[in-house]
């Protein structure tokens, strides 16, 4: 194990006493001024027109996301149906060639 050359936390070897000086005046601790309080009202004020616009935008987003999800579902369904029909056709061709 490595040992440091300089002790990291030296302990005093004897009794350490400090000398009190009475000629230095004590400086009182000053606390900083409190930070200004945040305003009680919200910083963003929505007007009735802005609320209608937000609701309209949210509705548009929901409709677009729904349309994308439905189109993906239809694409998967069409692909599955195509593969199923192709598999049936190939199977019937293989079976008909085995009978001949």
Residue, then its C-alpha position, 0 to 999 in steps of 0.5 A: x500500500x502506498x503511504x503519502x510522504x506528507x501527512x494528510x491530516x496531522x494531529x497536534x502533538x501537545x496542548x494547543x492554546x490560543x492567545x486572546x487579544x482584547x485590542x481587536x474589536x469583534x466584527x459582527x456577522x452581517x447577513x446578506x439582504x433577502x432576495x426579492x420575492x417572485x411576483x404572485x401572479x404567473x408570468x405567462x398570462x393567457x387571454x381567451x383567444x390564446x386559450x382557444x388557440x392552444x386547445x385548437x393546436x392540441x386537437x390538431x396534434x391529436x388528430x395528426x398523431x391518430x391519423x399516423x397511427x391508423x395509417x400504420x395499422x392499415x399498412x400492417x394489415x394490408x401487408x399481412x393480408x398480402x403475405x397470407x394470400x401469397x402463401x395460399x397461392x404458393x401452397x396450392x401451386x406446390x400441392x397441385x404439382x405434387x399430384x401430377 
